[in-house]
Amino acid sequence: MSKHTDAPRRITARDIATRKGGEPVVCLTAYTAPMASILDPHADLLLVGDSLGMVVHGMTSTVGVTLDMMVLHGRAVMRGSSRAMVVVDLPFGSYEESHEVAWRSAARVMMETGCQAVKVESGEGIADTIAFLVDRGVPVMGHVGLRPQAMNVDGGFRAKGRTQAERERVLREAMAADRAGAFAIVVEGVAEDLAREVTAAVRAPTIGIGASSTCDGQILVTDDMLGMFEWTPRFVRRYGALREAISAAAAGYAADVRTRAFPGPAESYLLKPVD
């Protein structure tokens, strides 16, 4: 027997897929329940990205992120949200070996977090894996262009499409992911004309990050957008200055503690005498 609930219906992979060429899809990263609850009313899609390795855990790349970490943060974001679609990254080493390994990883993530889809970086040969997962009921988001999990091959985080061969490869990988059934494709770190070409060539909506406004939607790392770091990539627009605000708040707290101005009477418990 179904139980009536007043909770809003979550946005689905099909909903996102139908936005091709329409209203741009608003996407942001989320790694914790409190942040997910703040972003949920505003975003169509929340990505639990393996960028959490760098943003939350202080790693130098995403390569060291584990499936356990993705599940832990995925659960938190699901608890904190009720409306936005939640997509969880499959981290490096959890899907490349074989279709079966990818299936076990994706199934675990979806079963243990309750998320609506997974994301994979769509390098050479991954299209067959996407098709394998989609055929078994797993919605998949692709990712082409600059692929952070490939940073050791590329020698760092490099924009893609500088050569004709590289442009053709990005386009080829996007079209392969599209044919395989990806419901959306992240396009990262490519020139505007290449982003436009990719967007026109695929049926799935493209989600740009450093790929211009020609894409069907946009995503940013939320902590970058909020100004939590001293340095941000060129493609980020800061919509807040939380680093400075947090530092000022911490300085004010420290000063009050050192002068014994905190806690004061308002923050202290005073026991009433017993009659």
N, C-alpha and C positions, 0 to 999 in steps of 0.2 A: 504494500500500500504506500503510495507516495505521500510525503508530508508537505503540507502547505508551508511556504516560506515567503516572506516579504523581501528577501535579499534580491538585489538586482541581478539580471541575467548577465553572465560574463560574455564579453566579446569573444567570438570564435574565429578559427582560422578561415572559415568560409566568409565571415563578415569582413575580415581584412582583405581577402582575395577579391571581393567585389568592389573594393575601393580603387581599383586600377583606373587611372585617368580621372578620378573624381576628387572628393575632398581629401587633402593630404593626411596621411596616417601619422599620428603623433606618438612617438616612441621615446622612452627613457630607460636607463638602467636602474635597477633596484637590487639591493642586497640584504636589507633588513626590514622587519615588520613595520617599525615606525615610519621609515621613509616611504615604504610602499603605501601606507595609509594616507600619507600626504599627497603622493603623486597620483593615486588611483582615480580621483575625480577628473583629472586633467589629461591623462594619457590613455590612448587606445590600447597600447601594448607596453608591458613592462618586461624588459629583458634582464634575466639573471645572468649576466655575462661573466665569462671567465676572467674578464677584466677585474673581478673582485680580488684576484690574486695580487694585483698591483695596487688597487685603490684601497682595499681593506686590510690586506695582509702584508703590504710593503715589499712584495716581490719585485724583481726587476723585469719580469716578463710573465706571460700567462702559462708558460710551458710547465711549471711546477704545480699547477692547480689539479686537484684530484676529483674523482667522481663523488667521494664522500663530502668534500667541500661544497660542490654544486648542490647536492641533495640538502645539506644543512641550510644553506642560504635560500634555496628554492622553497623549502618548507616555510621559512620565515616570511618570505614575500607573499606566499599564498595566504598565510594567516593575516597579513596586514592589508590585503586587497580583496575586493569583492566584485569589481566591475571590469577592470582592464584584463585583457588576455595576458597570461603569464607564459613566457617562453624561457626555457633553461638551456644554456650552452652545454653541449657535450665537450668535455675538455680534451686536450691533447692526449693521444694514446688510448682513448676509450671507444673509438669507432673505426679507426683506419685499418686494423688488422684483417677484418673479415666482416661479411654481412651479419654473421651470427653474433660476433662480439658487439657490433653496433646495435643490434636488436636487444641484446641483454642489457646494454648500458641505457638505451632509450627507454626500455620497458621499466627498468629500475627507477629511473628519474621520474617517469610519469606516475608510476604506482606509489612511490614513496613521498612525492611532493604534491601530487594532484594537479600539476601544471597542465596546460593545454597543448604544448608543442615543445619540440627541441630545436636547437640550431646547430648546424655543422658548417665548418669552413669547406667550401666547395672547390677543392683542388682537383687535379687530374684524377679521374677514376672514382670520385666520390658520388657522381650522379647515379651510378648503379646502386650504391648504398642508400641514397635518398629514395629511389624507387622501391627498394626492398622494404624500407621502413614504412613508406606511405601505403604500400600494398597490405601491410599488416596493421594498419590503423593508427600510425603515428604521424601526425602533422609535422612537417619539417620546414624550417626556414633555412635557406642557403646563405652563403656569405662569399662574395668574390671581391677581387681587387687586392688591396692591402689585407693580408691575412696574418694576424698577430701570432698564431700558432706556428707559422712558417718563418718567424723572424731569424732563426738560426741559419736557415738556407739563404735568406735574403740579405743577411748581414746587418740586420736591424729593421726598424720600422720605416720602410720606404714606400713612397707613393708609386702607384702602378700606372702603366700606359705611356712610359717615356719613349719606348720604341714601338715600331709597327708590330713586331712579333709579340711584344707584351700586350699591346692593345687587342690583338687578335685572340690571344690566349684568354684574357679576361672576358671578352665577348663570347668565346667558345664555351667557357666554363659556366657563364650565366645562362646561356641557351640550353646547355646540357642539364643544369639544375632545374630549369623551367620545364623541360620535357619530362624530367623524372617525377614531377609533381610537387615541387616546392611551392608552398602557398604564398611565399614572399621571399625576396632576395635582398640581403644587405649588400650595398655597394660602397666600399670604403676606399678612401684615398686615391681617387682618380680625377682626371681633368673633366671639366664640364661637358665638353663635346663627347667624350667617351661615356660619361654617365647618361647623356641624352641618347646615345646610340644603344646602350644596353637597355635602357628603359623602353625604347621603341621596339626592341627586338624580342622582348619576352612578354608573356601573358600575365605573369605574376607581378604584383606591385613591387617596385624597387624602393628600398629604404636607404637613404643616403646618409653617410657620415664622412664629411670631407669630400662630397661628390656633387655639390651644388644643389640648387633648388629645382633642377629639372627632374629629380626623382619623384616617386609617388608618395613619399613620406620622408621623415627625418628622424634620426636618433642621435643622442649625445650621451656621454657618460655624465650622469647627474652631478657627480661631485665636481667635474670640470665646469659644468654649466653654472653651478652655485658658487664658484670661485673658492674652492677648498684648497687648491694648490697654488704655489707661487708661479709655476709655469703651466701653461696649457697649450695644446696644439693650435696651429694657425686657424683651423676650421671651427674652433669653438668660439661662440659668443657667450660672454659671461653675463648672466642675468641676476647675479647676486655677488656679494662680497663676504661670504660667511667666514672665511679664514680670519679676516680682520675683526669681524664681529665676535667670533669665539675668543680670539686672543684678547680683545678688550674686556670681555666678560670675565675671563680667567684672571686677568690682571687686577680687575676690580675686586674679585673674590679674594685673591691672594693678599691684597693690601688690607682688606677688612679683617682677615684672619690675623695678620701680623700685628695689627693695632687693637685687636680684641673688639673691634666694632661688630664682628659677626662671630657667633650668633648674638642677637640682642633679645630683648624681652619678647618681641613678637615671634621669635623662633625658638623660644625656650618653654619648657613645661614647668609650671608652678603648681606644686601639690597643695590642694586645699586641706586645711586642718580638719581632722575628724571630730565631729561633735561628741 
